[in-house]
């Protein structure tokens, strides 16, 4: 689910394009961004927050 979303570099996200040598990688749409955000929240829901005493 998030592998395609994660298969990008911050530079590509900032520039809004992917170098031609890497082929055509679609921009993540709003639905994919929401799915990624929700997945990360579920993935780390039982983890202690950084800096907590747990």
mmCIF entry with sequence, helices, sheets and N, C-alpha, C, O atoms, coordinates in Angstrom:
data_MODEL
# 
_entry.id   MODEL 
# 
_entity.id                         1 
_entity.type                       polymer 
_entity.pdbx_number_of_molecules   1 
# 
_entity_poly.entity_id                      1 
_entity_poly.type                           'polypeptide(L)' 
_entity_poly.nstd_linkage                   no 
_entity_poly.nstd_monomer                   no 
_entity_poly.pdbx_seq_one_letter_code       
;(UNK)(UNK)(UNK)(UNK)(UNK)(UNK)(UNK)(UNK)(UNK)(UNK)(UNK)(UNK)(UNK)(UNK)(UNK)(UNK)
(UNK)(UNK)(UNK)(UNK)(UNK)(UNK)(UNK)(UNK)(UNK)(UNK)(UNK)(UNK)(UNK)(UNK)(UNK)(UNK)
(UNK)(UNK)(UNK)(UNK)(UNK)(UNK)(UNK)(UNK)(UNK)(UNK)(UNK)(UNK)(UNK)(UNK)(UNK)(UNK)
(UNK)(UNK)(UNK)(UNK)(UNK)(UNK)
;
_entity_poly.pdbx_seq_one_letter_code_can   XXXXXXXXXXXXXXXXXXXXXXXXXXXXXXXXXXXXXXXXXXXXXXXXXXXXXX 
_entity_poly.pdbx_strand_id                 A 
# 
loop_
_entity_poly_seq.entity_id 
_entity_poly_seq.num 
_entity_poly_seq.mon_id 
_entity_poly_seq.hetero 
1 1  UNK n 
1 2  UNK n 
1 3  UNK n 
1 4  UNK n 
1 5  UNK n 
1 6  UNK n 
1 7  UNK n 
1 8  UNK n 
1 9  UNK n 
1 10 UNK n 
1 11 UNK n 
1 12 UNK n 
1 13 UNK n 
1 14 UNK n 
1 15 UNK n 
1 16 UNK n 
1 17 UNK n 
1 18 UNK n 
1 19 UNK n 
1 20 UNK n 
1 21 UNK n 
1 22 UNK n 
1 23 UNK n 
1 24 UNK n 
1 25 UNK n 
1 26 UNK n 
1 27 UNK n 
1 28 UNK n 
1 29 UNK n 
1 30 UNK n 
1 31 UNK n 
1 32 UNK n 
1 33 UNK n 
1 34 UNK n 
1 35 UNK n 
1 36 UNK n 
1 37 UNK n 
1 38 UNK n 
1 39 UNK n 
1 40 UNK n 
1 41 UNK n 
1 42 UNK n 
1 43 UNK n 
1 44 UNK n 
1 45 UNK n 
1 46 UNK n 
1 47 UNK n 
1 48 UNK n 
1 49 UNK n 
1 50 UNK n 
1 51 UNK n 
1 52 UNK n 
1 53 UNK n 
1 54 UNK n 
# 
_struct_asym.id          A 
_struct_asym.entity_id   1 
# 
loop_
_struct_conf.conf_type_id 
_struct_conf.id 
_struct_conf.pdbx_PDB_helix_id 
_struct_conf.beg_label_comp_id 
_struct_conf.beg_label_asym_id 
_struct_conf.beg_label_seq_id 
_struct_conf.pdbx_beg_PDB_ins_code 
_struct_conf.end_label_comp_id 
_struct_conf.end_label_asym_id 
_struct_conf.end_label_seq_id 
_struct_conf.pdbx_end_PDB_ins_code 
_struct_conf.beg_auth_comp_id 
_struct_conf.beg_auth_asym_id 
_struct_conf.beg_auth_seq_id 
_struct_conf.end_auth_comp_id 
_struct_conf.end_auth_asym_id 
_struct_conf.end_auth_seq_id 
_struct_conf.pdbx_PDB_helix_class 
_struct_conf.details 
_struct_conf.pdbx_PDB_helix_length 
HELX_P HELX_P1 AA1 UNK A 3  ? UNK A 6  ? UNK A 3  UNK A 6  1 ? 4  
HELX_P HELX_P2 AA2 UNK A 10 ? UNK A 15 ? UNK A 10 UNK A 15 1 ? 6  
HELX_P HELX_P3 AA3 UNK A 20 ? UNK A 22 ? UNK A 20 UNK A 22 5 ? 3  
HELX_P HELX_P4 AA4 UNK A 30 ? UNK A 43 ? UNK A 30 UNK A 43 1 ? 14 
# 
_struct_conf_type.id          HELX_P 
_struct_conf_type.criteria    ? 
_struct_conf_type.reference   ? 
# 
loop_
_atom_site.group_PDB 
_atom_site.id 
_atom_site.type_symbol 
_atom_site.label_atom_id 
_atom_site.label_alt_id 
_atom_site.label_comp_id 
_atom_site.label_asym_id 
_atom_site.label_entity_id 
_atom_site.label_seq_id 
_atom_site.pdbx_PDB_ins_code 
_atom_site.Cartn_x 
_atom_site.Cartn_y 
_atom_site.Cartn_z 
_atom_site.occupancy 
_atom_site.B_iso_or_equiv 
_atom_site.pdbx_formal_charge 
_atom_site.auth_seq_id 
_atom_site.auth_comp_id 
_atom_site.auth_asym_id 
_atom_site.auth_atom_id 
_atom_site.pdbx_PDB_model_num 
ATOM 1   N N  . UNK A 1 1  ? 0.830  -1.187 0.000   1.00 0.00 ? 1  UNK A N  1 
ATOM 2   C CA . UNK A 1 1  ? 0.000  0.000  0.000   1.00 0.00 ? 1  UNK A CA 1 
ATOM 3   C C  . UNK A 1 1  ? 0.878  1.256  0.000   1.00 0.00 ? 1  UNK A C  1 
ATOM 4   O O  . UNK A 1 1  ? 0.642  2.161  -0.800  1.00 0.00 ? 1  UNK A O  1 
ATOM 5   N N  . UNK A 1 2  ? 1.870  1.331  0.866   1.00 0.00 ? 2  UNK A N  1 
ATOM 6   C CA . UNK A 1 2  ? 2.676  2.543  0.909   1.00 0.00 ? 2  UNK A CA 1 
ATOM 7   C C  . UNK A 1 2  ? 3.981  2.412  0.136   1.00 0.00 ? 2  UNK A C  1 
ATOM 8   O O  . UNK A 1 2  ? 4.734  3.381  0.039   1.00 0.00 ? 2  UNK A O  1 
ATOM 9   N N  . UNK A 1 3  ? 4.263  1.248  -0.413  1.00 0.00 ? 3  UNK A N  1 
ATOM 10  C CA . UNK A 1 3  ? 5.532  1.069  -1.106  1.00 0.00 ? 3  UNK A CA 1 
ATOM 11  C C  . UNK A 1 3  ? 5.663  2.025  -2.294  1.00 0.00 ? 3  UNK A C  1 
ATOM 12  O O  . UNK A 1 3  ? 6.717  2.633  -2.476  1.00 0.00 ? 3  UNK A O  1 
ATOM 13  N N  . UNK A 1 4  ? 4.628  2.165  -3.087  1.00 0.00 ? 4  UNK A N  1 
ATOM 14  C CA . UNK A 1 4  ? 4.696  3.077  -4.228  1.00 0.00 ? 4  UNK A CA 1 
ATOM 15  C C  . UNK A 1 4  ? 4.811  4.518  -3.754  1.00 0.00 ? 4  UNK A C  1 
ATOM 16  O O  . UNK A 1 4  ? 5.508  5.326  -4.368  1.00 0.00 ? 4  UNK A O  1 
ATOM 17  N N  . UNK A 1 5  ? 4.130  4.837  -2.669  1.00 0.00 ? 5  UNK A N  1 
ATOM 18  C CA . UNK A 1 5  ? 4.201  6.192  -2.122  1.00 0.00 ? 5  UNK A CA 1 
ATOM 19  C C  . UNK A 1 5  ? 5.612  6.477  -1.614  1.00 0.00 ? 5  UNK A C  1 
ATOM 20  O O  . UNK A 1 5  ? 6.128  7.578  -1.804  1.00 0.00 ? 5  UNK A O  1 
ATOM 21  N N  . UNK A 1 6  ? 6.235  5.495  -0.971  1.00 0.00 ? 6  UNK A N  1 
ATOM 22  C CA . UNK A 1 6  ? 7.567  5.668  -0.403  1.00 0.00 ? 6  UNK A CA 1 
ATOM 23  C C  . UNK A 1 6  ? 8.660  5.596  -1.468  1.00 0.00 ? 6  UNK A C  1 
ATOM 24  O O  . UNK A 1 6  ? 9.805  5.958  -1.198  1.00 0.00 ? 6  UNK A O  1 
ATOM 25  N N  . UNK A 1 7  ? 8.332  5.144  -2.647  1.00 0.00 ? 7  UNK A N  1 
ATOM 26  C CA . UNK A 1 7  ? 9.321  4.961  -3.705  1.00 0.00 ? 7  UNK A CA 1 
ATOM 27  C C  . UNK A 1 7  ? 9.602  6.282  -4.422  1.00 0.00 ? 7  UNK A C  1 
ATOM 28  O O  . UNK A 1 7  ? 9.629  6.338  -5.651  1.00 0.00 ? 7  UNK A O  1 
ATOM 29  N N  . UNK A 1 8  ? 9.808  7.333  -3.646  1.00 0.00 ? 8  UNK A N  1 
ATOM 30  C CA . UNK A 1 8  ? 10.085 8.660  -4.178  1.00 0.00 ? 8  UNK A CA 1 
ATOM 31  C C  . UNK A 1 8  ? 11.134 9.319  -3.287  1.00 0.00 ? 8  UNK A C  1 
ATOM 32  O O  . UNK A 1 8  ? 11.302 8.934  -2.130  1.00 0.00 ? 8  UNK A O  1 
ATOM 33  N N  . UNK A 1 9  ? 11.831 10.306 -3.823  1.00 0.00 ? 9  UNK A N  1 
ATOM 34  C CA . UNK A 1 9  ? 12.800 11.029 -3.008  1.00 0.00 ? 9  UNK A CA 1 
ATOM 35  C C  . UNK A 1 9  ? 12.219 12.387 -2.630  1.00 0.00 ? 9  UNK A C  1 
ATOM 36  O O  . UNK A 1 9  ? 11.340 12.888 -3.331  1.00 0.00 ? 9  UNK A O  1 
ATOM 37  N N  . UNK A 1 10 ? 12.688 12.997 -1.540  1.00 0.00 ? 10 UNK A N  1 
ATOM 38  C CA . UNK A 1 10 ? 12.212 14.334 -1.179  1.00 0.00 ? 10 UNK A CA 1 
ATOM 39  C C  . UNK A 1 10 ? 12.452 15.353 -2.296  1.00 0.00 ? 10 UNK A C  1 
ATOM 40  O O  . UNK A 1 10 ? 11.651 16.266 -2.499  1.00 0.00 ? 10 UNK A O  1 
ATOM 41  N N  . UNK A 1 11 ? 13.561 15.186 -3.016  1.00 0.00 ? 11 UNK A N  1 
ATOM 42  C CA . UNK A 1 11 ? 13.853 16.106 -4.124  1.00 0.00 ? 11 UNK A CA 1 
ATOM 43  C C  . UNK A 1 11 ? 12.779 16.010 -5.202  1.00 0.00 ? 11 UNK A C  1 
ATOM 44  O O  . UNK A 1 11 ? 12.340 17.027 -5.738  1.00 0.00 ? 11 UNK A O  1 
ATOM 45  N N  . UNK A 1 12 ? 12.358 14.787 -5.519  1.00 0.00 ? 12 UNK A N  1 
ATOM 46  C CA . UNK A 1 12 ? 11.317 14.610 -6.533  1.00 0.00 ? 12 UNK A CA 1 
ATOM 47  C C  . UNK A 1 12 ? 10.018 15.249 -6.065  1.00 0.00 ? 12 UNK A C  1 
ATOM 48  O O  . UNK A 1 12 ? 9.316  15.877 -6.857  1.00 0.00 ? 12 UNK A O  1 
ATOM 49  N N  . UNK A 1 13 ? 9.692  15.094 -4.786  1.00 0.00 ? 13 UNK A N  1 
ATOM 50  C CA . UNK A 1 13 ? 8.468  15.686 -4.254  1.00 0.00 ? 13 UNK A CA 1 
ATOM 51  C C  . UNK A 1 13 ? 8.534  17.204 -4.310  1.00 0.00 ? 13 UNK A C  1 
ATOM 52  O O  . UNK A 1 13 ? 7.546  17.860 -4.641  1.00 0.00 ? 13 UNK A O  1 
ATOM 53  N N  . UNK A 1 14 ? 9.704  17.769 -3.983  1.00 0.00 ? 14 UNK A N  1 
ATOM 54  C CA . UNK A 1 14 ? 9.862  19.227 -3.981  1.00 0.00 ? 14 UNK A CA 1 
ATOM 55  C C  . UNK A 1 14 ? 9.756  19.790 -5.394  1.00 0.00 ? 14 UNK A C  1 
ATOM 56  O O  . UNK A 1 14 ? 9.100  20.809 -5.613  1.00 0.00 ? 14 UNK A O  1 
ATOM 57  N N  . UNK A 1 15 ? 10.401 19.126 -6.349  1.00 0.00 ? 15 UNK A N  1 
ATOM 58  C CA . UNK A 1 15 ? 10.396 19.605 -7.730  1.00 0.00 ? 15 UNK A CA 1 
ATOM 59  C C  . UNK A 1 15 ? 9.112  19.259 -8.469  1.00 0.00 ? 15 UNK A C  1 
ATOM 60  O O  . UNK A 1 15 ? 8.776  19.897 -9.467  1.00 0.00 ? 15 UNK A O  1 
ATOM 61  N N  . UNK A 1 16 ? 8.392  18.253 -7.983  1.00 0.00 ? 16 UNK A N  1 
ATOM 62  C CA . UNK A 1 16 ? 7.144  17.856 -8.630  1.00 0.00 ? 16 UNK A CA 1 
ATOM 63  C C  . UNK A 1 16 ? 7.336  17.044 -9.898  1.00 0.00 ? 16 UNK A C  1 
ATOM 64  O O  . UNK A 1 16 ? 6.405  16.895 -10.689 1.00 0.00 ? 16 UNK A O  1 
ATOM 65  N N  . UNK A 1 17 ? 8.539  16.517 -10.098 1.00 0.00 ? 17 UNK A N  1 
ATOM 66  C CA . UNK A 1 17 ? 8.789  15.687 -11.280 1.00 0.00 ? 17 UNK A CA 1 
ATOM 67  C C  . UNK A 1 17 ? 9.840  14.645 -10.947 1.00 0.00 ? 17 UNK A C  1 
ATOM 68  O O  . UNK A 1 17 ? 10.594 14.783 -9.983  1.00 0.00 ? 17 UNK A O  1 
ATOM 69  N N  . UNK A 1 18 ? 9.877  13.605 -11.758 1.00 0.00 ? 18 UNK A N  1 
ATOM 70  C CA . UNK A 1 18 ? 10.818 12.505 -11.583 1.00 0.00 ? 18 UNK A CA 1 
ATOM 71  C C  . UNK A 1 18 ? 11.790 12.531 -12.753 1.00 0.00 ? 18 UNK A C  1 
ATOM 72  O O  . UNK A 1 18 ? 11.361 12.720 -13.891 1.00 0.00 ? 18 UNK A O  1 
ATOM 73  N N  . UNK A 1 19 ? 13.098 12.346 -12.511 1.00 0.00 ? 19 UNK A N  1 
ATOM 74  C CA . UNK A 1 19 ? 14.048 12.313 -13.625 1.00 0.00 ? 19 UNK A CA 1 
ATOM 75  C C  . UNK A 1 19 ? 13.670 11.247 -14.653 1.00 0.00 ? 19 UNK A C  1 
ATOM 76  O O  . UNK A 1 19 ? 13.206 10.166 -14.289 1.00 0.00 ? 19 UNK A O  1 
ATOM 77  N N  . UNK A 1 20 ? 13.868 11.550 -15.924 1.00 0.00 ? 20 UNK A N  1 
ATOM 78  C CA . UNK A 1 20 ? 13.435 10.640 -16.986 1.00 0.00 ? 20 UNK A CA 1 
ATOM 79  C C  . UNK A 1 20 ? 14.129 9.286  -16.929 1.00 0.00 ? 20 UNK A C  1 
ATOM 80  O O  . UNK A 1 20 ? 13.566 8.298  -17.400 1.00 0.00 ? 20 UNK A O  1 
ATOM 81  N N  . UNK A 1 21 ? 15.323 9.207  -16.372 1.00 0.00 ? 21 UNK A N  1 
ATOM 82  C CA . UNK A 1 21 ? 16.029 7.938  -16.267 1.00 0.00 ? 21 UNK A CA 1 
ATOM 83  C C  . UNK A 1 21 ? 15.336 6.949  -15.348 1.00 0.00 ? 21 UNK A C  1 
ATOM 84  O O  . UNK A 1 21 ? 15.603 5.749  -15.420 1.00 0.00 ? 21 UNK A O  1 
ATOM 85  N N  . UNK A 1 22 ? 14.457 7.424  -14.492 1.00 0.00 ? 22 UNK A N  1 
ATOM 86  C CA . UNK A 1 22 ? 13.737 6.569  -13.554 1.00 0.00 ? 22 UNK A CA 1 
ATOM 87  C C  . UNK A 1 22 ? 12.369 6.167  -14.088 1.00 0.00 ? 22 UNK A C  1 
ATOM 88  O O  . UNK A 1 22 ? 11.626 5.463  -13.404 1.00 0.00 ? 22 UNK A O  1 
ATOM 89  N N  . UNK A 1 23 ? 12.026 6.595  -15.279 1.00 0.00 ? 23 UNK A N  1 
ATOM 90  C CA . UNK A 1 23 ? 10.727 6.245  -15.837 1.00 0.00 ? 23 UNK A CA 1 
ATOM 91  C C  . UNK A 1 23 ? 9.638  7.146  -15.295 1.00 0.00 ? 23 UNK A C  1 
ATOM 92  O O  . UNK A 1 23 ? 9.917  8.137  -14.619 1.00 0.00 ? 23 UNK A O  1 
ATOM 93  N N  . UNK A 1 24 ? 8.416  6.806  -15.588 1.00 0.00 ? 24 UNK A N  1 
ATOM 94  C CA . UNK A 1 24 ? 7.284  7.626  -15.162 1.00 0.00 ? 24 UNK A CA 1 
ATOM 95  C C  . UNK A 1 24 ? 6.749  7.114  -13.827 1.00 0.00 ? 24 UNK A C  1 
ATOM 96  O O  . UNK A 1 24 ? 6.211  6.009  -13.745 1.00 0.00 ? 24 UNK A O  1 
ATOM 97  N N  . UNK A 1 25 ? 6.902  7.916  -12.798 1.00 0.00 ? 25 UNK A N  1 
ATOM 98  C CA . UNK A 1 25 ? 6.352  7.600  -11.485 1.00 0.00 ? 25 UNK A CA 1 
ATOM 99  C C  . UNK A 1 25 ? 5.248  8.605  -11.227 1.00 0.00 ? 25 UNK A C  1 
ATOM 100 O O  . UNK A 1 25 ? 5.491  9.812  -11.209 1.00 0.00 ? 25 UNK A O  1 
ATOM 101 N N  . UNK A 1 26 ? 4.038  8.113  -11.029 1.00 0.00 ? 26 UNK A N  1 
ATOM 102 C CA . UNK A 1 26 ? 2.897  9.005  -10.844 1.00 0.00 ? 26 UNK A CA 1 
ATOM 103 C C  . UNK A 1 26 ? 3.018  9.785  -9.546  1.00 0.00 ? 26 UNK A C  1 
ATOM 104 O O  . UNK A 1 26 ? 3.549  9.289  -8.553  1.00 0.00 ? 26 UNK A O  1 
ATOM 105 N N  . UNK A 1 27 ? 2.516  11.014 -9.570  1.00 0.00 ? 27 UNK A N  1 
ATOM 106 C CA . UNK A 1 27 ? 2.437  11.830 -8.362  1.00 0.00 ? 27 UNK A CA 1 
ATOM 107 C C  . UNK A 1 27 ? 1.376  11.231 -7.451  1.00 0.00 ? 27 UNK A C  1 
ATOM 108 O O  . UNK A 1 27 ? 0.328  10.805 -7.939  1.00 0.00 ? 27 UNK A O  1 
ATOM 109 N N  . UNK A 1 28 ? 1.614  11.185 -6.139  1.00 0.00 ? 28 UNK A N  1 
ATOM 110 C CA . UNK A 1 28 ? 0.584  10.663 -5.239  1.00 0.00 ? 28 UNK A CA 1 
ATOM 111 C C  . UNK A 1 28 ? -0.590 11.643 -5.173  1.00 0.00 ? 28 UNK A C  1 
ATOM 112 O O  . UNK A 1 28 ? -0.401 12.848 -5.012  1.00 0.00 ? 28 UNK A O  1 
ATOM 113 N N  . UNK A 1 29 ? -1.794 11.107 -5.299  1.00 0.00 ? 29 UNK A N  1 
ATOM 114 C CA . UNK A 1 29 ? -2.974 11.958 -5.211  1.00 0.00 ? 29 UNK A CA 1 
ATOM 115 C C  . UNK A 1 29 ? -3.414 12.069 -3.749  1.00 0.00 ? 29 UNK A C  1 
ATOM 116 O O  . UNK A 1 29 ? -2.792 11.483 -2.863  1.00 0.00 ? 29 UNK A O  1 
ATOM 117 N N  . UNK A 1 30 ? -4.460 12.804 -3.507  1.00 0.00 ? 30 UNK A N  1 
ATOM 118 C CA . UNK A 1 30 ? -4.929 13.047 -2.142  1.00 0.00 ? 30 UNK A CA 1 
ATOM 119 C C  . UNK A 1 30 ? -5.302 11.752 -1.434  1.00 0.00 ? 30 UNK A C  1 
ATOM 120 O O  . UNK A 1 30 ? -5.004 11.589 -0.251  1.00 0.00 ? 30 UNK A O  1 
ATOM 121 N N  . UNK A 1 31 ? -5.948 10.832 -2.136  1.00 0.00 ? 31 UNK A N  1 
ATOM 122 C CA . UNK A 1 31 ? -6.361 9.563  -1.526  1.00 0.00 ? 31 UNK A CA 1 
ATOM 123 C C  . UNK A 1 31 ? -5.132 8.774  -1.068  1.00 0.00 ? 31 UNK A C  1 
ATOM 124 O O  . UNK A 1 31 ? -5.126 8.225  0.033   1.00 0.00 ? 31 UNK A O  1 
ATOM 125 N N  . UNK A 1 32 ? -4.104 8.716  -1.898  1.00 0.00 ? 32 UNK A N  1 
ATOM 126 C CA . UNK A 1 32 ? -2.890 7.980  -1.524  1.00 0.00 ? 32 UNK A CA 1 
ATOM 127 C C  . UNK A 1 32 ? -2.174 8.644  -0.356  1.00 0.00 ? 32 UNK A C  1 
ATOM 128 O O  . UNK A 1 32 ? -1.624 7.958  0.506   1.00 0.00 ? 32 UNK A O  1 
ATOM 129 N N  . UNK A 1 33 ? -2.177 9.971  -0.322  1.00 0.00 ? 33 UNK A N  1 
ATOM 130 C CA . UNK A 1 33 ? -1.553 10.676 0.798   1.00 0.00 ? 33 UNK A CA 1 
ATOM 131 C C  . UNK A 1 33 ? -2.296 10.396 2.100   1.00 0.00 ? 33 UNK A C  1 
ATOM 132 O O  . UNK A 1 33 ? -1.671 10.189 3.141   1.00 0.00 ? 33 UNK A O  1 
ATOM 133 N N  . UNK A 1 34 ? -3.621 10.387 2.046   1.00 0.00 ? 34 UNK A N  1 
ATOM 134 C CA . UNK A 1 34 ? -4.425 10.097 3.242   1.00 0.00 ? 34 UNK A CA 1 
ATOM 135 C C  . UNK A 1 34 ? -4.211 8.652  3.677   1.00 0.00 ? 34 UNK A C  1 
ATOM 136 O O  . UNK A 1 34 ? -4.083 8.381  4.872   1.00 0.00 ? 34 UNK A O  1 
ATOM 137 N N  . UNK A 1 35 ? -4.171 7.722  2.729   1.00 0.00 ? 35 UNK A N  1 
ATOM 138 C CA . UNK A 1 35 ? -3.929 6.316  3.066   1.00 0.00 ? 35 UNK A CA 1 
ATOM 139 C C  . UNK A 1 35 ? -2.566 6.149  3.735   1.00 0.00 ? 35 UNK A C  1 
ATOM 140 O O  . UNK A 1 35 ? -2.444 5.414  4.715   1.00 0.00 ? 35 UNK A O  1 
ATOM 141 N N  . UNK A 1 36 ? -1.551 6.821  3.217   1.00 0.00 ? 36 UNK A N  1 
ATOM 142 C CA . UNK A 1 36 ? -0.210 6.739  3.798   1.00 0.00 ? 36 UNK A CA 1 
ATOM 143 C C  . UNK A 1 36 ? -0.199 7.306  5.216   1.00 0.00 ? 36 UNK A C  1 
ATOM 144 O O  . UNK A 1 36 ? 0.384  6.703  6.118   1.00 0.00 ? 36 UNK A O  1 
ATOM 145 N N  . UNK A 1 37 ? -0.829 8.445  5.418   1.00 0.00 ? 37 UNK A N  1 
ATOM 146 C CA . UNK A 1 37 ? -0.896 9.069  6.744   1.00 0.00 ? 37 UNK A CA 1 
ATOM 147 C C  . UNK A 1 37 ? -1.601 8.145  7.734   1.00 0.00 ? 37 UNK A C  1 
ATOM 148 O O  . UNK A 1 37 ? -1.123 7.949  8.851   1.00 0.00 ? 37 UNK A O  1 
ATOM 149 N N  . UNK A 1 38 ? -2.733 7.579  7.325   1.00 0.00 ? 38 UNK A N  1 
ATOM 150 C CA . UNK A 1 38 ? -3.501 6.678  8.189   1.00 0.00 ? 38 UNK A CA 1 
ATOM 151 C C  . UNK A 1 38 ? -2.702 5.422  8.501   1.00 0.00 ? 38 UNK A C  1 
ATOM 152 O O  . UNK A 1 38 ? -2.692 4.958  9.641   1.00 0.00 ? 38 UNK A O  1 
ATOM 153 N N  . UNK A 1 39 ? -2.039 4.876  7.507   1.00 0.00 ? 39 UNK A N  1 
ATOM 154 C CA . UNK A 1 39 ? -1.225 3.673  7.707   1.00 0.00 ? 39 UNK A CA 1 
ATOM 155 C C  . UNK A 1 39 ? -0.115 3.932  8.724   1.00 0.00 ? 39 UNK A C  1 
ATOM 156 O O  . UNK A 1 39 ? 0.120  3.107  9.606   1.00 0.00 ? 39 UNK A O  1 
ATOM 157 N N  . UNK A 1 40 ? 0.565  5.068  8.606   1.00 0.00 ? 40 UNK A N  1 
ATOM 158 C CA . UNK A 1 40 ? 1.630  5.384  9.560   1.00 0.00 ? 40 UNK A CA 1 
ATOM 159 C C  . UNK A 1 40 ? 1.082  5.573  10.967  1.00 0.00 ? 40 UNK A C  1 
ATOM 160 O O  . UNK A 1 40 ? 1.719  5.156  11.934  1.00 0.00 ? 40 UNK A O  1 
ATOM 161 N N  . UNK A 1 41 ? -0.080 6.189  11.101  1.00 0.00 ? 41 UNK A N  1 
ATOM 162 C CA . UNK A 1 41 ? -0.690 6.363  12.425  1.00 0.00 ? 41 UNK A CA 1 
ATOM 163 C C  . UNK A 1 41 ? -1.018 5.004  13.031  1.00 0.00 ? 41 UNK A C  1 
ATOM 164 O O  . UNK A 1 41 ? -0.779 4.787  14.219  1.00 0.00 ? 41 UNK A O  1 
ATOM 165 N N  . UNK A 1 42 ? -1.560 4.089  12.238  1.00 0.00 ? 42 UNK A N  1 
ATOM 166 C CA . UNK A 1 42 ? -1.870 2.746  12.737  1.00 0.00 ? 42 UNK A CA 1 
ATOM 167 C C  . UNK A 1 42 ? -0.585 1.985  13.060  1.00 0.00 ? 42 UNK A C  1 
ATOM 168 O O  . UNK A 1 42 ? -0.518 1.277  14.065  1.00 0.00 ? 42 UNK A O  1 
ATOM 169 N N  . UNK A 1 43 ? 0.423  2.128  12.222  1.00 0.00 ? 43 UNK A N  1 
ATOM 170 C CA . UNK A 1 43 ? 1.679  1.404  12.385  1.00 0.00 ? 43 UNK A CA 1 
ATOM 171 C C  . UNK A 1 43 ? 2.365  1.762  13.703  1.00 0.00 ? 43 UNK A C  1 
ATOM 172 O O  . UNK A 1 43 ? 2.939  0.892  14.358  1.00 0.00 ? 43 UNK A O  1 
ATOM 173 N N  . UNK A 1 44 ? 2.310  3.015  14.088  1.00 0.00 ? 44 UNK A N  1 
ATOM 174 C CA . UNK A 1 44 ? 3.008  3.464  15.287  1.00 0.00 ? 44 UNK A CA 1 
ATOM 175 C C  . UNK A 1 44 ? 2.064  3.793  16.435  1.00 0.00 ? 44 UNK A C  1 
ATOM 176 O O  . UNK A 1 44 ? 2.462  4.477  17.377  1.00 0.00 ? 44 UNK A O  1 
ATOM 177 N N  . UNK A 1 45 ? 0.829  3.323  16.377  1.00 0.00 ? 45 UNK A N  1 
ATOM 178 C CA . UNK A 1 45 ? -0.158 3.679  17.401  1.00 0.00 ? 45 UNK A CA 1 
ATOM 179 C C  . UNK A 1 45 ? 0.196  3.148  18.787  1.00 0.00 ? 45 UNK A C  1 
ATOM 180 O O  . UNK A 1 45 ? -0.132 3.793  19.783  1.00 0.00 ? 45 UNK A O  1 
ATOM 181 N N  . UNK A 1 46 ? 0.854  1.996  18.882  1.00 0.00 ? 46 UNK A N  1 
ATOM 182 C CA . UNK A 1 46 ? 1.214  1.431  20.183  1.00 0.00 ? 46 UNK A CA 1 
ATOM 183 C C  . UNK A 1 46 ? 2.617  1.823  20.630  1.00 0.00 ? 46 UNK A C  1 
ATOM 184 O O  . UNK A 1 46 ? 3.063  1.404  21.698  1.00 0.00 ? 46 UNK A O  1 
ATOM 185 N N  . UNK A 1 47 ? 3.304  2.608  19.841  1.00 0.00 ? 47 UNK A N  1 
ATOM 186 C CA . UNK A 1 47 ? 4.667  3.014  20.183  1.00 0.00 ? 47 UNK A CA 1 
ATOM 187 C C  . UNK A 1 47 ? 4.636  4.218  21.118  1.00 0.00 ? 47 UNK A C  1 
ATOM 188 O O  . UNK A 1 47 ? 3.776  5.090  20.987  1.00 0.00 ? 47 UNK A O  1 
ATOM 189 N N  . UNK A 1 48 ? 5.574  4.264  22.059  1.00 0.00 ? 48 UNK A N  1 
ATOM 190 C CA . UNK A 1 48 ? 5.642  5.454  22.919  1.00 0.00 ? 48 UNK A CA 1 
ATOM 191 C C  . UNK A 1 48 ? 6.115  6.658  22.112  1.00 0.00 ? 48 UNK A C  1 
ATOM 192 O O  . UNK A 1 48 ? 6.898  6.515  21.173  1.00 0.00 ? 48 UNK A O  1 
ATOM 193 N N  . UNK A 1 49 ? 5.646  7.826  22.477  1.00 0.00 ? 49 UNK A N  1 
ATOM 194 C CA . UNK A 1 49 ? 6.044  9.041  21.783  1.00 0.00 ? 49 UNK A CA 1 
ATOM 195 C C  . UNK A 1 49 ? 7.504  9.355  22.115  1.00 0.00 ? 49 UNK A C  1 
ATOM 196 O O  . UNK A 1 49 ? 7.941  9.109  23.239  1.00 0.00 ? 49 UNK A O  1 
ATOM 197 N N  . UNK A 1 50 ? 8.255  9.886  21.172  1.00 0.00 ? 50 UNK A N  1 
ATOM 198 C CA . UNK A 1 50 ? 9.649  10.224 21.445  1.00 0.00 ? 50 UNK A CA 1 
ATOM 199 C C  . UNK A 1 50 ? 9.755  11.208 22.608  1.00 0.00 ? 50 UNK A C  1 
ATOM 200 O O  . UNK A 1 50 ? 9.022  12.195 22.665  1.00 0.00 ? 50 UNK A O  1 
ATOM 201 N N  . UNK A 1 51 ? 10.662 10.932 23.523  1.00 0.00 ? 51 UNK A N  1 
ATOM 202 C CA . UNK A 1 51 ? 10.860 11.798 24.675  1.00 0.00 ? 51 UNK A CA 1 
ATOM 203 C C  . UNK A 1 51 ? 10.008 11.447 25.877  1.00 0.00 ? 51 UNK A C  1 
ATOM 204 O O  . UNK A 1 51 ? 10.169 12.046 26.940  1.00 0.00 ? 51 UNK A O  1 
ATOM 205 N N  . UNK A 1 52 ? 9.094  10.478 25.733  1.00 0.00 ? 52 UNK A N  1 
ATOM 206 C CA . UNK A 1 52 ? 8.270  10.090 26.880  1.00 0.00 ? 52 UNK A CA 1 
ATOM 207 C C  . UNK A 1 52 ? 9.057  9.142  27.778  1.00 0.00 ? 52 UNK A C  1 
ATOM 208 O O  . UNK A 1 52 ? 10.096 8.621  27.372  1.00 0.00 ? 52 UNK A O  1 
ATOM 209 N N  . UNK A 1 53 ? 8.572  8.920  28.982  1.00 0.00 ? 53 UNK A N  1 
ATOM 210 C CA . UNK A 1 53 ? 9.274  8.068  29.945  1.00 0.00 ? 53 UNK A CA 1 
ATOM 211 C C  . UNK A 1 53 ? 8.907  6.603  29.828  1.00 0.00 ? 53 UNK A C  1 
ATOM 212 O O  . UNK A 1 53 ? 9.327  5.810  30.671  1.00 0.00 ? 53 UNK A O  1 
ATOM 213 N N  . UNK A 1 54 ? 8.156  6.214  28.840  1.00 0.00 ? 54 UNK A N  1 
ATOM 214 C CA . UNK A 1 54 ? 7.746  4.809  28.694  1.00 0.00 ? 54 UNK A CA 1 
ATOM 215 C C  . UNK A 1 54 ? 8.815  3.990  28.052  1.00 0.00 ? 54 UNK A C  1 
ATOM 216 O O  . UNK A 1 54 ? 8.636  2.788  27.853  1.00 0.00 ? 54 UNK A O  1 
# 
